[in-house]
Amino acid sequence: MAGLLTYRLQARKTYDHSLPIKLRFRIENLSPNDLWVLTWYTPLEGIKSNIFEVVCDGAEIPYEGRMIKRGAPGREDYLRLAARSTEQVEVDLSNAYHCPAAKECRVRFKGRIHDVVNDARQVPRAMDDHSPVDIDGDAVVFELK
């Protein structure tokens, strides 16, 4: 499944560090087939774990959001991503990472999808059967005033 998915982050050039830092996350299915993507640990479910690498003026910003303990996924935890289509969501980085004013903040999604399935009949799968995929994408850079 490697190479079938890619992501893109979008951000404004400047934010006020005391206001929400809204980022847009876009995931794209590059394959000619539908894929079912487990949304856990991705921006598709919001920020519910340490899914971003955040560095402001050279200092790594620690994750301060909630950590969720999970059982087995259900069908509703998977997103059907049609062939050659995209899905996008907006997340507020400031809900989980407390970034100080900085000339340069760089944010990157860690790029791991914990399960990708190409057959709807296999959704959901037991955790032992998950097929994780690392996906490529670009970091965003912005200033926090």
N, CA, C and O of each residue as an XYZ file, in Angstrom:
580
protein
N       0.817     -1.210      0.000
C       0.000      0.000      0.000
C       0.857      1.269      0.000
O       0.351      2.370     -0.219
N       2.154      1.103      0.247
C       3.031      2.270      0.256
C       2.978      2.972     -1.097
O       2.951      2.325     -2.144
N       2.965      4.287     -1.063
C       2.926      5.074     -2.290
C       1.532      5.329     -2.828
O       1.373      6.037     -3.822
N       0.510      4.759     -2.180
C      -0.856      4.948     -2.658
C      -1.535      6.156     -2.029
O      -2.560      6.633     -2.518
N      -0.952      6.643     -0.942
C      -1.518      7.787     -0.228
C      -0.451      8.863     -0.055
O       0.737      8.566      0.072
N      -0.893     10.102     -0.054
C      -0.023     11.227      0.241
C      -0.825     12.236      1.053
O      -2.056     12.205      1.045
N      -0.130     13.130      1.755
C      -0.841     14.158      2.503
C      -0.246     15.526      2.207
O       0.866     15.657      1.694
N      -1.030     16.536      2.550
C      -0.580     17.914      2.411
C      -1.128     18.712      3.589
O      -2.310     18.619      3.922
N      -0.266     19.488      4.206
C      -0.679     20.424      5.250
C      -0.689     21.821      4.661
O       0.159     22.162      3.837
N      -1.649     22.629      5.085
C      -1.716     24.020      4.658
C      -1.875     24.896      5.892
O      -2.601     24.555      6.825
N      -1.187     26.022      5.879
C      -1.249     26.965      6.992
C      -1.142     28.382      6.449
O      -0.685     28.600      5.328
N      -1.571     29.337      7.262
C      -1.341     30.740      6.910
C       0.130     31.041      7.143
O       0.829     30.256      7.783
N       0.600     32.150      6.640
C       2.008     32.540      6.822
C       2.271     33.062      8.225
O       3.384     32.944      8.738
N       1.228     33.652      8.858
C       1.391     34.267     10.175
C       0.156     33.995     11.028
O      -0.974     34.021     10.540
N       0.397     33.732     12.316
C      -0.675     33.567     13.299
C      -0.347     34.414     14.524
O       0.817     34.722     14.782
N      -1.372     34.784     15.270
C      -1.207     35.399     16.590
C      -1.108     34.233     17.569
O      -2.025     33.414     17.631
N      -0.023     34.134     18.335
C       0.196     32.967     19.188
C      -0.864     32.799     20.277
O      -0.943     31.733     20.888
N      -1.678     33.822     20.532
C      -2.729     33.702     21.547
C      -4.071     33.259     20.954
O      -5.050     33.094     21.682
N      -4.110     33.069     19.638
C      -5.343     32.654     18.960
C      -5.172     31.246     18.376
O      -4.053     30.738     18.316
N      -6.267     30.613     17.946
C      -6.158     29.271     17.358
C      -5.213     29.236     16.158
O      -5.139     30.176     15.367
N      -4.500     28.125     16.052
C      -3.602     27.885     14.915
C      -4.269     26.816     14.058
O      -4.052     25.620     14.254
N      -5.074     27.259     13.118
C      -5.847     26.328     12.282
C      -4.999     25.860     11.105
O      -4.481     26.665     10.332
N      -4.870     24.544     10.988
C      -4.164     23.919      9.875
C      -5.142     23.077      9.080
O      -6.074     22.500      9.641
N      -4.935     23.007      7.795
C      -5.751     22.144      6.941
C      -4.913     20.925      6.564
O      -3.785     21.049      6.087
N      -5.490     19.751      6.787
C      -4.845     18.483      6.440
C      -5.630     17.861      5.290
O      -6.854     17.741      5.341
N      -4.905     17.476      4.269
C      -5.536     16.880      3.084
C      -4.840     15.554      2.800
O      -3.615     15.503      2.691
N      -5.618     14.488      2.682
C      -5.075     13.178      2.336
C      -5.609     12.802      0.962
O      -6.787     13.001      0.665
N      -4.736     12.261      0.134
C      -5.110     11.941     -1.243
C      -4.842     10.476     -1.536
O      -3.779      9.943     -1.215
N      -5.825      9.837     -2.151
C      -5.700      8.461     -2.621
C      -5.194      8.532     -4.061
O      -5.915      8.986     -4.950
N      -3.973      8.091     -4.292
C      -3.369      8.139     -5.624
C      -3.692      6.902     -6.461
O      -3.373      6.849     -7.649
N      -4.316      5.926     -5.846
C      -4.550      4.652     -6.540
C      -5.842      4.677     -7.359
O      -6.700      5.535     -7.154
N      -5.972      3.726     -8.288
C      -7.198      3.622     -9.077
C      -8.304      2.863     -8.340
O      -9.359      2.595     -8.916
N      -8.070      2.513     -7.065
C      -9.051      1.754     -6.280
C      -9.440      2.498     -5.018
O      -8.667      3.306     -4.504
N     -10.636      2.228     -4.518
C     -11.055      2.773     -3.240
C     -10.181      2.179     -2.139
O      -9.760      1.024     -2.217
N      -9.917      2.984     -1.118
C      -9.177      2.525      0.049
C      -9.961      2.896      1.302
O     -10.670      3.902      1.325
N      -9.829      2.079      2.341
C     -10.424      2.362      3.632
C      -9.272      2.629      4.589
O      -8.404      1.780      4.788
N      -9.276      3.813      5.177
C      -8.167      4.299      5.989
C      -8.642      4.411      7.436
O      -9.648      5.063      7.715
N      -7.915      3.775      8.352
C      -8.210      3.924      9.772
C      -7.832      5.346     10.179
O      -6.682      5.754     10.016
N      -8.790      6.097     10.705
C      -8.553      7.508     11.010
C      -7.803      7.724     12.315
O      -7.350      8.837     12.585
N      -7.662      6.694     13.123
C      -6.950      6.834     14.390
C      -5.543      7.366     14.165
O      -4.877      6.987     13.202
N      -5.094      8.234     15.043
C      -3.743      8.800     15.005
C      -3.474      9.617     13.744
O      -2.333      9.725     13.293
N      -4.524     10.183     13.187
C      -4.389     11.078     12.045
C      -5.244     12.322     12.307
O      -6.131     12.283     13.159
N      -5.000     13.405     11.602
C      -5.856     14.581     11.747
C      -7.303     14.315     11.332
O      -8.185     15.109     11.661
N      -7.564     13.230     10.625
C      -8.928     12.909     10.203
C      -9.861     12.708     11.392
O     -11.077     12.845     11.251
N      -9.313     12.387     12.558
C     -10.129     12.236     13.767
C      -9.941     13.416     14.710
O     -10.475     13.402     15.819
N      -9.199     14.430     14.298
C      -8.834     15.524     15.181
C      -7.468     15.221     15.782
O      -6.780     14.300     15.340
N      -7.084     15.982     16.770
C      -5.788     15.745     17.416
C      -6.057     15.039     18.735
O      -6.403     15.672     19.733
N      -5.894     13.717     18.728
C      -6.152     12.902     19.916
C      -4.914     12.149     20.374
O      -4.987     11.282     21.244
N      -3.781     12.490     19.779
C      -2.497     11.905     20.184
C      -1.376     12.743     19.567
O      -1.636     13.713     18.854
N      -0.160     12.369     19.840
C       1.000     13.123     19.364
C       1.277     12.790     17.895
O       2.165     11.994     17.592
N       0.523     13.396     16.997
C       0.597     13.058     15.565
C       1.430     14.047     14.758
O       1.708     13.811     13.582
N       1.829     15.147     15.378
C       2.610     16.156     14.664
C       3.987     16.321     15.292
O       4.166     16.153     16.498
N       4.937     16.649     14.456
C       6.239     17.111     14.918
C       6.187     18.627     14.795
O       5.996     19.156     13.700
N       6.356     19.332     15.922
C       6.237     20.790     15.959
C       7.555     21.359     16.495
O       7.979     21.030     17.603
N       8.194     22.216     15.695
C       9.458     22.835     16.090
C       9.338     24.345     15.852
O       9.082     24.795     14.735
N       9.529     25.116     16.934
C       9.454     26.577     16.834
C      10.801     27.172     17.217
O      11.296     26.957     18.323
N      11.383     27.918     16.295
C      12.713     28.523     16.471
C      13.728     27.501     16.983
O      14.532     27.796     17.869
N      13.678     26.311     16.419
C      14.635     25.264     16.736
C      14.311     24.413     17.945
O      14.994     23.418     18.188
N      13.286     24.770     18.717
C      12.919     24.002     19.912
C      11.698     23.133     19.621
O      10.687     23.615     19.110
N      11.804     21.844     19.954
C      10.665     20.945     19.765
C       9.594     21.259     20.806
O       9.883     21.386     21.995
N       8.371     21.381     20.344
C       7.244     21.700     21.218
C       6.580     20.383     21.627
O       6.168     19.609     20.763
N       6.471     20.118     22.931
C       5.891     18.839     23.363
C       4.381     18.800     23.169
O       3.701     19.826     23.195
N       3.883     17.595     22.976
C       2.440     17.363     22.886
C       1.842     17.491     24.279
O       2.355     16.896     25.227
N       0.767     18.256     24.416
C       0.119     18.451     25.705
C      -1.360     18.108     25.654
O      -2.105     18.444     26.575
N      -1.790     17.450     24.600
C      -3.190     17.090     24.457
C      -3.519     15.790     25.159
O      -2.690     15.218     25.866
N      -4.721     15.343     24.955
C      -5.177     14.120     25.608
C      -4.613     12.884     24.914
O      -4.292     12.902     23.725
N      -4.506     11.832     25.679
C      -4.080     10.528     25.155
C      -5.278      9.592     25.335
O      -5.889      9.544     26.403
N      -5.597      8.863     24.289
C      -6.772      8.009     24.314
C      -6.351      6.549     24.287
O      -5.531      6.137     23.467
N      -6.925      5.776     25.195
C      -6.715      4.328     25.187
C      -7.806      3.744     24.295
O      -8.973      4.121     24.406
N      -7.431      2.837     23.424
C      -8.365      2.337     22.426
C      -8.533      0.831     22.521
O      -7.620      0.102     22.908
N      -9.722      0.391     22.158
C      -9.990     -1.028     22.004
C      -9.860     -1.368     20.526
O      -9.045     -0.778     19.817
N     -10.642     -2.295     20.077
C     -10.634     -2.670     18.655
C     -11.404     -1.619     17.851
O     -12.407     -1.092     18.332
N     -10.949     -1.310     16.633
C     -11.673     -0.324     15.817
C     -12.990     -0.893     15.302
O     -13.145     -2.101     15.122
N     -13.924      0.012     15.072
C     -15.189     -0.344     14.444
C     -15.201      0.158     13.007
O     -14.301      0.884     12.587
N     -16.212     -0.227     12.268
C     -16.340      0.204     10.876
C     -16.340      1.731     10.767
O     -15.809      2.292      9.808
N     -16.940      2.395     11.757
C     -17.034      3.864     11.748
C     -15.683      4.543     11.949
O     -15.568      5.750     11.737
N     -14.667      3.800     12.349
C     -13.331      4.365     12.534
C     -12.525      4.409     11.235
O     -11.407      4.923     11.208
N     -13.094      3.872     10.172
C     -12.438      3.865      8.860
C     -13.113      4.876      7.946
O     -14.333      5.037      7.971
N     -12.316      5.545      7.153
C     -12.806      6.485      6.148
C     -12.641      5.845      4.775
O     -11.550      5.402      4.416
N     -13.724      5.797      4.013
C     -13.629      5.330      2.627
C     -13.105      6.488      1.798
O     -13.712      7.557      1.738
N     -11.973      6.256      1.164
C     -11.352      7.259      0.311
C     -11.442      6.734     -1.115
O     -10.715      5.817     -1.498
N     -12.332      7.317     -1.886
C     -12.574      6.848     -3.248
C     -11.299      6.953     -4.092
O     -10.395      7.732     -3.793
N     -11.258      6.157     -5.137
C     -10.110      6.155     -6.052
C      -9.823      7.574     -6.539
O     -10.727      8.303     -6.946
N      -8.543      7.947     -6.487
C      -8.054      9.246     -6.959
C      -8.834     10.437     -6.385
O      -9.100     11.415     -7.085
N      -9.191     10.335     -5.111
C      -9.933     11.423     -4.468
C      -9.160     11.927     -3.252
O      -8.146     11.351     -2.856
N      -9.659     13.007     -2.674
C      -9.038     13.590     -1.490
C     -10.094     13.816     -0.417
O     -11.288     13.913     -0.698
N      -9.628     13.895      0.784
C     -10.458     14.265      1.931
C      -9.656     15.291      2.708
O      -8.438     15.162      2.833
N     -10.327     16.312      3.232
C      -9.600     17.315      4.003
C     -10.365     17.680      5.263
O     -11.594     17.636      5.312
N      -9.596     18.042      6.275
C     -10.148     18.477      7.556
C      -9.314     19.636      8.060
O      -8.177     19.840      7.634
N      -9.902     20.391      8.975
C      -9.170     21.472      9.624
C      -9.003     21.111     11.091
O      -9.946     20.652     11.735
N      -7.801     21.318     11.618
C      -7.526     21.052     13.025
C      -6.902     22.298     13.652
O      -6.279     23.110     12.968
N      -7.080     22.429     14.952
C      -6.509     23.545     15.695
C      -5.306     23.024     16.464
O      -5.455     22.352     17.485
N      -4.121     23.335     15.974
C      -2.879     22.880     16.582
C      -2.745     23.356     18.026
O      -2.168     22.660     18.862
N      -3.277     24.535     18.315
C      -3.117     25.115     19.653
C      -3.904     24.364     20.727
O      -3.703     24.625     21.913
N      -4.782     23.452     20.357
C      -5.488     22.637     21.348
C      -4.580     21.588     21.977
O      -4.897     21.066     23.045
N      -3.461     21.272     21.340
C      -2.612     20.189     21.830
C      -1.126     20.546     21.926
O      -0.358     19.834     22.572
N      -0.728     21.628     21.296
C       0.669     22.070     21.324
C       0.673     23.549     21.687
O       0.048     24.352     20.994
N       1.359     23.919     22.751
C       1.391     25.315     23.187
C       2.652     25.980     22.641
O       3.738     25.881     23.212
N       2.466     26.650     21.531
C       3.586     27.257     20.813
C       3.785     28.698     21.258
O       2.823     29.465     21.310
N       5.014     29.076     21.580
C       5.302     30.470     21.941
C       5.432     31.317     20.677
O       5.494     30.789     19.567
N       5.472     32.622     20.859
C       5.768     33.497     19.731
C       7.112     33.063     19.148
O       8.067     32.817     19.884
N       7.174     32.973     17.833
C       8.394     32.475     17.186
C       8.464     32.989     15.763
O       7.438     33.178     15.109
N       9.681     33.213     15.288
C       9.890     33.638     13.896
C       9.563     32.515     12.928
O       9.050     32.751     11.834
N       9.869     31.270     13.349
C       9.606     30.152     12.441
C       9.124     28.926     13.218
O       9.828     28.394     14.077
N       7.913     28.498     12.894
C       7.385     27.231     13.401
C       7.213     26.301     12.214
O       6.645     26.669     11.186
N       7.714     25.092     12.381
C       7.613     24.065     11.335
C       6.787     22.920     11.893
O       7.076     22.402     12.971
N       5.751     22.527     11.149
C       4.863     21.455     11.576
C       4.803     20.406     10.482
O       4.642     20.710      9.300
N       4.940     19.148     10.922
C       4.899     18.015     10.000
C       4.056     16.912     10.623
O       4.222     16.589     11.799
N       3.146     16.329      9.834
C       2.408     15.140     10.268
C       3.398     13.983     10.289
O       4.191     13.828      9.360
N       3.358     13.184     11.321
C       4.329     12.096     11.452
C       4.170     11.025     10.371
O       5.067     10.206     10.170
N       3.034     11.031      9.678
C       2.911     10.250      8.447
C       2.598      8.779      8.566
O       2.849      8.031      7.621
N       2.070      8.335      9.670
C       1.747      6.921      9.821
C       0.231      6.723      9.801
O      -0.500      7.322     10.590
N      -0.219      5.870      8.883
C      -1.612      5.420      8.870
C      -1.576      3.998      9.428
O      -0.850      3.151      8.908
N      -2.342      3.729     10.472
C      -2.208      2.462     11.192
C      -2.895      1.284     10.525
O      -2.609      0.134     10.859
N      -3.787      1.547      9.598
C      -4.367      0.446      8.823
C      -4.981      1.003      7.549
O      -5.725      1.984      7.575
N      -4.656      0.360      6.433
C      -5.225      0.701      5.128
C      -5.708     -0.596      4.503
O      -4.982     -1.589      4.466
N      -6.939     -0.575      4.013
C      -7.577     -1.773      3.469
C      -8.111     -1.440      2.085
O      -8.635     -0.347      1.868
N      -7.982     -2.376      1.143
C      -8.525     -2.124     -0.197
C      -9.759     -2.967     -0.505
O     -10.216     -3.018     -1.647
N     -10.292     -3.627      0.518
C     -11.493     -4.457      0.346
C     -12.460     -4.142      1.487
O     -12.166     -4.432      2.647
N     -13.603     -3.553      1.166
C     -14.569     -3.130      2.178
C     -15.022     -4.282      3.064
O     -15.402     -4.060      4.213
N     -14.988     -5.502      2.551
C     -15.430     -6.662      3.336
C     -14.483     -6.958      4.497
O     -14.848     -7.688      5.419
N     -13.271     -6.400      4.464
C     -12.295     -6.631      5.525
C     -12.348     -5.577      6.635
O     -11.583     -5.651      7.597
N     -13.242     -4.603      6.504
C     -13.339     -3.509      7.467
C     -14.455     -3.798      8.458
O     -15.570     -4.108      8.038
N     -14.196     -3.709      9.756
C     -12.929     -3.416     10.411
C     -12.088     -4.686     10.574
O     -12.595     -5.804     10.488
N     -10.811     -4.482     10.809
C      -9.920     -5.621     11.033
C      -9.437     -5.635     12.473
O      -9.365     -4.601     13.137
N      -9.110     -6.826     12.933
C      -8.521     -6.966     14.261
C      -7.170     -6.264     14.259
O      -6.506     -6.193     13.225
N      -6.769     -5.753     15.395
C      -5.518     -4.986     15.475
C      -4.307     -5.808     15.046
O      -3.353     -5.253     14.502
N      -4.326     -7.105     15.277
C      -3.212     -7.962     14.848
C      -3.113     -8.058     13.328
O      -2.063     -8.419     12.796
N      -4.193     -7.741     12.632
C      -4.217     -7.820     11.172
C      -3.976     -6.469     10.493
O      -3.988     -6.382      9.265
N      -3.759     -5.424     11.283
C      -3.565     -4.092     10.701
C      -2.320     -4.055      9.818
O      -1.317     -4.720     10.073
N      -2.437     -3.250      8.772
C      -1.357     -3.077      7.816
C      -0.965     -1.596      7.803
O      -1.511     -0.828      7.011
N      -0.017     -1.175      8.679
C       0.356      0.240      8.743
C       1.098      0.696      7.492
O       1.826     -0.072      6.862
N       0.896      1.954      7.155
C       1.520      2.548      5.979
C       2.058      3.924      6.364
O       1.351      4.723      6.978
N       3.300      4.195      6.002
C       3.863      5.536      6.163
C       3.594      6.303      4.878
O       3.835      5.800      3.780
N       3.089      7.534      5.024
C       2.783      8.331      3.843
C       3.651      9.580      3.829
O       4.048     10.085      4.879
N       3.937     10.063      2.649
C       4.770     11.240      2.456
C       3.924     12.497      2.370
O       2.757     12.461      1.980
N       4.534     13.592      2.738
C       3.909     14.894      2.627
C       4.901     15.958      3.059
O       6.003     15.644      3.509
N       4.512     17.206      2.922
C       5.394     18.325      3.229
C       5.026     18.982      4.546
O       3.864     18.978      4.953
N       6.025     19.544      5.208
C       5.809     20.338      6.409
C       5.305     21.721      6.006
O       5.478     22.156      4.868
N       4.677     22.404      6.969
C       4.312     23.808      6.776
C       5.165     24.654      7.707
O       5.586     24.200      8.770
N       5.411     25.881      7.295
C       6.212     26.814      8.086
C       5.423     28.112      8.207
O       4.862     28.617      7.235
N       5.399     28.634      9.426
C       4.677     29.901      9.662
C       5.321     30.640     10.818
O       6.147     30.089     11.544
N       4.926     31.908     10.979
C       5.416     32.754     12.058
C       4.302     32.901     13.094
O       3.125     32.993     12.747
N       4.690     32.920     14.367
C       3.755     33.172     15.458
C       4.120     34.498     16.100
O       5.179     34.622     16.717
N       3.257     35.481     15.960
C       3.535     36.819     16.526
C       2.916     36.956     17.899
O       3.041     38.005     18.531
